[in-house]
Amino acid sequence: MRHRVKGKHLNRDTNHRKMLLRNLVRSLIEVGEITTTEAKAKETKRIADKLIGKARVESNANRRLLHTFFGKRDVVNTLVDRIAPVFKERISGFTTLKASGTRRGDNTKLMTLSLVEKPEVLGTLKNTTKTVEASSAVAEKKAPAKKVVEKKPAKAKATTAAKKTSKKESK
């Protein structure tokens, strides 16, 4: 019997399972959608909905609770400052699951977990400044510069070979 047993174990020990789910939720916040197996997606949805619901009420206490889960300030700030305001009118159901086929290797069901409403700018607050700078740098450089490789002159090889033979002859 499964009395008072919450969640799936996902064939992992406790620490590995916590880290897996933490990373999946973090990716969901940064990217807006993730594709994973059915069991992992259902567990991630359960946790993500609770965290987004907590982030809707902006207070220092909630930020601290979210920080204990994520351990990264930029992810917490993204969740509270960008994603939670989009869901102010919603009470629950912040994420949605869609079937996305089967995995080729083992025929496992794959699901796409995504936010119901996405903010205009995704990514963590820390990463967006880097991506904006990188995209402007890419726009400036349309064609990559070719590397100039200097070749050693053939004479240098010949002279070193001549020195080796002269040393052998002198012995």
MIDOSE-1310 file (N, C-alpha, C; in nm, 2 decimals, decimal comma, always signed):
residues 171
mrhr	+0,08/-0,12/+0,00/+0,00/+0,00/+0,00/+0,09/+0,12/+0,00; +0,04/+0,23/-0,06/+0,11/+0,35/-0,07/+0,05/+0,46/+0,02; +0,02/+0,43/+0,14/-0,03/+0,54/+0,22/+0,07/+0,64/+0,26; +0,03/+0,76/+0,25/+0,12/+0,88/+0,29/+0,25/+0,88/+0,22
vkgk	+0,25/+0,84/+0,09/+0,37/+0,85/+0,01/+0,35/+0,95/-0,10; +0,42/+1,06/-0,09/+0,40/+1,17/-0,19/+0,51/+1,15/-0,30; +0,46/+1,17/-0,42/+0,55/+1,18/-0,53/+0,61/+1,05/-0,58; +0,69/+1,06/-0,69/+0,75/+0,94/-0,74/+0,90/+0,95/-0,70
hlnr	+0,96/+0,83/-0,69/+1,10/+0,82/-0,65/+1,19/+0,83/-0,77; +1,14/+0,80/-0,89/+1,22/+0,82/-1,02/+1,35/+0,74/-1,02; +1,35/+0,63/-0,94/+1,46/+0,53/-0,93/+1,59/+0,60/-0,90; +1,58/+0,70/-0,80/+1,70/+0,77/-0,76/+1,69/+0,79/-0,61
dtnh	+1,81/+0,81/-0,55/+1,81/+0,84/-0,41/+1,76/+0,98/-0,38; +1,74/+1,02/-0,26/+1,68/+1,15/-0,22/+1,75/+1,27/-0,28; +1,88/+1,27/-0,26/+1,96/+1,39/-0,30/+1,96/+1,40/-0,45; +1,98/+1,29/-0,52/+1,98/+1,30/-0,67/+1,84/+1,34/-0,72
rkml	+1,74/+1,29/-0,66/+1,60/+1,33/-0,71/+1,58/+1,48/-0,68; +1,62/+1,53/-0,57/+1,60/+1,67/-0,54/+1,67/+1,76/-0,64; +1,80/+1,72/-0,67/+1,88/+1,80/-0,76/+1,82/+1,79/-0,90; +1,77/+1,67/-0,94/+1,71/+1,66/-1,07/+1,59/+1,75/-1,09
lrnl	+1,50/+1,75/-0,99/+1,38/+1,83/-1,00/+1,41/+1,98/-0,99; +1,51/+2,01/-0,91/+1,55/+2,15/-0,89/+1,60/+2,20/-1,03; +1,68/+2,12/-1,10/+1,74/+2,16/-1,22/+1,63/+2,17/-1,33; +1,53/+2,08/-1,33/+1,42/+2,08/-1,42/+1,34/+2,21/-1,41
vrsl	+1,31/+2,24/-1,28/+1,23/+2,36/-1,25/+1,31/+2,49/-1,29; +1,44/+2,49/-1,27/+1,53/+2,60/-1,30/+1,53/+2,62/-1,46; +1,54/+2,51/-1,53/+1,53/+2,52/-1,68/+1,40/+2,57/-1,73; +1,29/+2,53/-1,66/+1,16/+2,57/-1,70/+1,15/+2,72/-1,68
ievg	+1,20/+2,78/-1,57/+1,20/+2,92/-1,55/+1,28/+3,00/-1,65; +1,40/+2,94/-1,68/+1,49/+3,01/-1,77/+1,45/+3,01/-1,91; +1,40/+2,89/-1,96/+1,37/+2,88/-2,10/+1,22/+2,89/-2,13; +1,13/+2,85/-2,04/+0,99/+2,87/-2,06/+0,92/+2,73/-2,09
eitt	+1,00/+2,64/-2,14/+0,95/+2,50/-2,16/+1,06/+2,40/-2,17; +1,03/+2,28/-2,12/+1,12/+2,17/-2,13/+1,06/+2,04/-2,18; +1,13/+1,96/-2,24/+1,08/+1,83/-2,28/+1,15/+1,72/-2,20; +1,08/+1,63/-2,14/+1,13/+1,53/-2,06/+1,03/+1,41/-2,05
teak	+1,07/+1,31/-1,97/+0,98/+1,19/-1,97/+0,85/+1,23/-1,89; +0,75/+1,14/-1,90/+0,62/+1,17/-1,84/+0,63/+1,18/-1,69; +0,70/+1,08/-1,63/+0,70/+1,08/-1,48/+0,78/+1,21/-1,43; +0,89/+1,24/-1,49/+0,97/+1,36/-1,45/+0,88/+1,49/-1,47
aket	+0,81/+1,49/-1,58/+0,73/+1,61/-1,61/+0,62/+1,63/-1,51; +0,56/+1,52/-1,47/+0,45/+1,54/-1,38/+0,50/+1,58/-1,24; +0,61/+1,53/-1,20/+0,67/+1,57/-1,07/+0,72/+1,72/-1,08; +0,78/+1,75/-1,19/+0,82/+1,89/-1,21/+0,71/+1,99/-1,21
kria	+0,60/+1,95/-1,27/+0,48/+2,04/-1,28/+0,43/+2,06/-1,14; +0,42/+1,96/-1,05/+0,37/+1,97/-0,92/+0,46/+2,07/-0,84; +0,59/+2,06/-0,85/+0,67/+2,15/-0,78/+0,67/+2,29/-0,83; +0,68/+2,30/-0,97/+0,68/+2,43/-1,03/+0,55/+2,51/-1,00
dkli	+0,44/+2,45/-1,00/+0,31/+2,52/-0,97/+0,31/+2,58/-0,83; +0,37/+2,50/-0,73/+0,38/+2,55/-0,60/+0,47/+2,66/-0,58; +0,58/+2,66/-0,65/+0,68/+2,76/-0,64/+0,63/+2,89/-0,71; +0,57/+2,88/-0,82/+0,51/+3,00/-0,89/+0,40/+3,06/-0,80
gkar	+0,32/+2,98/-0,74/+0,22/+3,03/-0,65/+0,27/+3,10/-0,54; +0,38/+3,05/-0,48/+0,45/+3,12/-0,37/+0,51/+3,25/-0,42; +0,57/+3,26/-0,54/+0,63/+3,38/-0,59/+0,53/+3,49/-0,63; +0,41/+3,45/-0,64/+0,30/+3,55/-0,68/+0,29/+3,66/-0,56
vesn	+0,30/+3,61/-0,44/+0,30/+3,70/-0,32/+0,44/+3,75/-0,29; +0,47/+3,87/-0,33/+0,60/+3,92/-0,32/+0,63/+3,97/-0,18; +0,72/+3,90/-0,12/+0,77/+3,94/+0,02/+0,91/+3,88/+0,04; +0,98/+3,94/+0,13/+1,11/+3,89/+0,16/+1,11/+3,74/+0,21
anrr	+1,01/+3,71/+0,29/+1,00/+3,57/+0,34/+0,98/+3,47/+0,22; +0,90/+3,50/+0,13/+0,88/+3,41/+0,01/+1,01/+3,41/-0,07; +1,08/+3,52/-0,09/+1,21/+3,52/-0,16/+1,31/+3,43/-0,09; +1,31/+3,43/+0,04/+1,40/+3,35/+0,11/+1,37/+3,20/+0,10
llht	+1,24/+3,17/+0,10/+1,19/+3,03/+0,08/+1,23/+2,98/-0,06; +1,21/+3,06/-0,16/+1,25/+3,03/-0,29/+1,40/+3,01/-0,30; +1,47/+3,09/-0,23/+1,62/+3,08/-0,24/+1,67/+2,96/-0,17; +1,60/+2,91/-0,07/+1,64/+2,78/-0,01/+1,62/+2,67/-0,11
ffgk	+1,52/+2,68/-0,19/+1,50/+2,57/-0,29/+1,60/+2,58/-0,41; +1,62/+2,70/-0,47/+1,70/+2,72/-0,58/+1,85/+2,73/-0,55; +1,88/+2,81/-0,45/+2,02/+2,84/-0,41/+2,09/+2,94/-0,50; +2,01/+3,00/-0,60/+2,07/+3,10/-0,69/+1,98/+3,22/-0,69
rdvv	+2,03/+3,34/-0,66/+1,95/+3,46/-0,65/+1,90/+3,50/-0,78; +1,97/+3,48/-0,89/+1,92/+3,53/-1,02/+1,80/+3,45/-1,07; +1,79/+3,32/-1,03/+1,67/+3,24/-1,07/+1,55/+3,29/-0,99; +1,57/+3,32/-0,86/+1,46/+3,36/-0,77/+1,41/+3,50/-0,82
ntlv	+1,51/+3,59/-0,85/+1,47/+3,72/-0,90/+1,39/+3,71/-1,03; +1,43/+3,62/-1,12/+1,36/+3,61/-1,25/+1,22/+3,56/-1,22; +1,21/+3,46/-1,13/+1,07/+3,40/-1,10/+0,98/+3,51/-1,04; +1,03/+3,59/-0,94/+0,95/+3,68/-0,87/+0,92/+3,81/-0,96
dria	+1,03/+3,86/-1,03/+1,01/+3,98/-1,10/+0,96/+3,97/-1,24; +0,98/+3,86/-1,31/+0,93/+3,84/-1,45/+0,81/+3,75/-1,46; +0,82/+3,63/-1,41/+0,72/+3,53/-1,43/+0,60/+3,55/-1,34; +0,62/+3,57/-1,22/+0,50/+3,58/-1,12/+0,41/+3,70/-1,16
pvfk	+0,45/+3,82/-1,20/+0,36/+3,92/-1,24/+0,27/+3,88/-1,36; +0,31/+3,80/-1,45/+0,23/+3,75/-1,56/+0,11/+3,67/-1,51; +0,13/+3,60/-1,39/+0,03/+3,51/-1,34/-0,05/+3,58/-1,22; -0,05/+3,71/-1,21/-0,12/+3,77/-1,10/-0,27/+3,74/-1,10
eris	-0,33/+3,73/-1,22/-0,48/+3,71/-1,23/-0,51/+3,56/-1,21; -0,42/+3,47/-1,23/-0,44/+3,33/-1,22/-0,43/+3,28/-1,07; -0,52/+3,18/-1,04/-0,51/+3,13/-0,90/-0,42/+3,00/-0,90; -0,43/+2,92/-1,01/-0,35/+2,80/-1,01/-0,34/+2,76/-1,16
gftt	-0,27/+2,65/-1,18/-0,25/+2,60/-1,32/-0,16/+2,69/-1,40; -0,03/+2,70/-1,35/+0,06/+2,79/-1,42/+0,14/+2,72/-1,53; +0,14/+2,59/-1,53/+0,21/+2,51/-1,63/+0,12/+2,42/-1,70; +0,16/+2,37/-1,81/+0,07/+2,28/-1,89/+0,16/+2,17/-1,95
lkas	+0,10/+2,05/-1,96/+0,17/+1,93/-2,01/+0,11/+1,90/-2,15; +0,20/+1,87/-2,25/+0,16/+1,82/-2,38/+0,24/+1,70/-2,42; +0,18/+1,60/-2,47/+0,25/+1,49/-2,52/+0,33/+1,53/-2,64; +0,45/+1,48/-2,65/+0,54/+1,52/-2,76/+0,61/+1,40/-2,83
gtrr	+0,54/+1,29/-2,82/+0,59/+1,17/-2,89/+0,66/+1,07/-2,80; +0,75/+0,99/-2,86/+0,83/+0,89/-2,78/+0,97/+0,91/-2,81; +1,05/+0,87/-2,72/+1,20/+0,88/-2,73/+1,24/+0,76/-2,82; +1,34/+0,79/-2,91/+1,38/+0,70/-3,01/+1,45/+0,57/-2,95
gdnt	+1,53/+0,59/-2,85/+1,61/+0,48/-2,80/+1,53/+0,38/-2,72; +1,44/+0,42/-2,63/+1,37/+0,32/-2,55/+1,22/+0,34/-2,56; +1,17/+0,42/-2,65/+1,02/+0,43/-2,67/+0,95/+0,48/-2,55; +1,01/+0,57/-2,47/+0,95/+0,63/-2,35/+0,87/+0,75/-2,39
klmt	+0,75/+0,76/-2,33/+0,67/+0,88/-2,36/+0,74/+1,01/-2,32; +0,74/+1,10/-2,41/+0,80/+1,23/-2,38/+0,69/+1,34/-2,36; +0,70/+1,43/-2,27/+0,61/+1,53/-2,25/+0,68/+1,67/-2,25; +0,61/+1,77/-2,30/+0,66/+1,90/-2,30/+0,59/+1,98/-2,19
lslv	+0,66/+2,03/-2,09/+0,61/+2,11/-1,98/+0,64/+2,25/-2,01; +0,54/+2,34/-2,02/+0,56/+2,48/-2,05/+0,48/+2,57/-1,96; +0,52/+2,69/-1,95/+0,44/+2,79/-1,88/+0,32/+2,83/-1,96; +0,21/+2,85/-1,90/+0,08/+2,88/-1,97/+0,10/+3,01/-2,04
ekpe	+0,14/+3,11/-1,97/+0,17/+3,25/-2,02/+0,32/+3,28/-2,00; +0,38/+3,32/-2,11/+0,52/+3,35/-2,10/+0,55/+3,50/-2,10; +0,64/+3,54/-2,02/+0,68/+3,69/-2,02/+0,75/+3,72/-2,15; +0,76/+3,85/-2,18/+0,82/+3,89/-2,31/+0,96/+3,85/-2,32
vlgt	+1,04/+3,86/-2,21/+1,18/+3,83/-2,21/+1,20/+3,71/-2,11; +1,26/+3,60/-2,17/+1,29/+3,49/-2,09/+1,43/+3,48/-2,05; +1,47/+3,39/-1,97/+1,61/+3,38/-1,92/+1,63/+3,45/-1,79; +1,73/+3,41/-1,72/+1,75/+3,48/-1,59/+1,79/+3,62/-1,61
lknt	+1,78/+3,70/-1,50/+1,82/+3,84/-1,51/+1,97/+3,85/-1,53; +2,04/+3,75/-1,48/+2,19/+3,76/-1,50/+2,22/+3,72/-1,64; +2,15/+3,63/-1,71/+2,19/+3,59/-1,84/+2,14/+3,68/-1,95; +2,04/+3,76/-1,93/+1,98/+3,84/-2,04/+2,08/+3,95/-2,08
tktv	+2,15/+4,01/-1,99/+2,25/+4,11/-2,02/+2,36/+4,05/-2,11; +2,40/+3,93/-2,08/+2,50/+3,86/-2,16/+2,45/+3,83/-2,30; +2,32/+3,78/-2,30/+2,27/+3,74/-2,43/+2,24/+3,86/-2,52; +2,21/+3,98/-2,46/+2,19/+4,10/-2,54/+2,32/+4,15/-2,60
eass	+2,42/+4,14/-2,51/+2,56/+4,18/-2,56/+2,61/+4,09/-2,67; +2,58/+3,96/-2,65/+2,63/+3,86/-2,74/+2,56/+3,87/-2,88; +2,43/+3,90/-2,87/+2,35/+3,91/-3,00/+2,39/+4,04/-3,07; +2,42/+4,15/-3,00/+2,47/+4,27/-3,07/+2,61/+4,24/-3,13
avae	+2,69/+4,17/-3,06/+2,83/+4,14/-3,11/+2,82/+4,05/-3,24; +2,72/+3,96/-3,24/+2,71/+3,87/-3,35/+2,65/+3,95/-3,47; +2,56/+4,05/-3,44/+2,51/+4,13/-3,55/+2,62/+4,21/-3,62; +2,72/+4,26/-3,53/+2,82/+4,34/-3,59/+2,92/+4,25/-3,67
kkap	+2,94/+4,13/-3,63/+3,03/+4,04/-3,71/+2,95/+3,95/-3,79; +2,94/+3,98/-3,92/+2,86/+3,89/-4,01/+2,94/+3,78/-4,06; +3,06/+3,81/-4,10/+3,15/+3,70/-4,15/+3,27/+3,68/-4,05; +3,29/+3,56/-4,01/+3,40/+3,54/-3,91/+3,54/+3,57/-3,98
akkv	+3,63/+3,62/-3,90/+3,76/+3,65/-3,95/+3,84/+3,52/-3,96; +3,92/+3,51/-4,06/+4,00/+3,39/-4,09/+4,13/+3,40/-4,00; +4,17/+3,29/-3,95/+4,29/+3,29/-3,88/+4,41/+3,28/-3,97; +4,51/+3,35/-3,94/+4,63/+3,35/-4,02/+4,73/+3,26/-3,95
vekk	+4,77/+3,15/-4,02/+4,86/+3,06/-3,96/+4,99/+3,08/-4,03; +5,09/+3,11/-3,95/+5,23/+3,13/-4,01/+5,30/+2,99/-4,02; +5,35/+2,97/-4,14/+5,42/+2,84/-4,16/+5,57/+2,87/-4,15; +5,63/+2,77/-4,10/+5,78/+2,78/-4,08/+5,84/+2,76/-4,22
paka	+5,94/+2,84/-4,25/+6,00/+2,82/-4,39/+6,07/+2,69/-4,40; +6,07/+2,64/-4,52/+6,13/+2,50/-4,55/+6,28/+2,50/-4,51; +6,34/+2,62/-4,52/+6,49/+2,62/-4,50/+6,52/+2,59/-4,35; +6,43/+2,63/-4,26/+6,45/+2,60/-4,12/+6,46/+2,45/-4,09
katt	+6,37/+2,38/-4,16/+6,37/+2,23/-4,14/+6,50/+2,17/-4,20; +6,54/+2,23/-4,31/+6,66/+2,17/-4,38/+6,78/+2,20/-4,29; +6,79/+2,32/-4,24/+6,90/+2,35/-4,16/+6,91/+2,27/-4,03; +6,80/+2,24/-3,97/+6,80/+2,16/-3,85/+6,84/+2,02/-3,88
aakk	+6,80/+1,97/-4,00/+6,84/+1,84/-4,04/+6,99/+1,83/-4,07; +7,04/+1,94/-4,13/+7,18/+1,95/-4,16/+7,26/+1,95/-4,03; +7,22/+2,02/-3,93/+7,29/+2,03/-3,80/+7,30/+1,89/-3,74; +7,19/+1,82/-3,74/+7,18/+1,68/-3,68/+7,28/+1,59/-3,75
tskk	+7,29/+1,60/-3,88/+7,38/+1,51/-3,96/+7,52/+1,55/-3,93; +7,55/+1,68/-3,92/+7,69/+1,73/-3,89/+7,73/+1,69/-3,76; +7,64/+1,68/-3,66/+7,68/+1,64/-3,52/+7,71/+1,49/-3,52; +7,63/+1,41/-3,60/+7,66/+1,27/-3,60/+7,79/+1,24/-3,67
esk	+7,83/+1,32/-3,77/+7,95/+1,30/-3,85/+8,07/+1,34/-3,76; +8,05/+1,44/-3,68/+8,17/+1,49/-3,59/+8,20/+1,39/-3,48; +8,10/+1,31/-3,44/+8,13/+1,21/-3,34/+8,21/+1,10/-3,39
